[in-house]
Amino acid sequence: MYLLILGVVLTLMKYLEIGPVATWDWWVVLLPYGLASAWWAWADSTGYTKKKAMEREDAKRQQRINKNKDAMGTSRSKTRR
């Protein structure tokens, strides 16, 4: 995502001729788009994207479980009398 944002910013700077980016070649300005597509292809092919999504889902599920345990009074964090 950061590479895509960088690409948009550099493209706007090149198009509007702002700063030193105005003198750069177009291939340098468009390079972040290619790197972003390479990153996405790698992440999808290796399963990195799916793994991160599953980790987020597991964390949300564990938070719900902990919240329900606290609400029922069965969590381990509370001291029993």
Buried (B, 14 or more C-beta within 10 A) or exposed (E): EEBBEBBEBBBEBBEEEEEEBEEBEEEEBBBBBEBBEEBBEEBEEEEEEEEEEEEEEEEEEEEEEEEEBEEEEEEEEEEEE
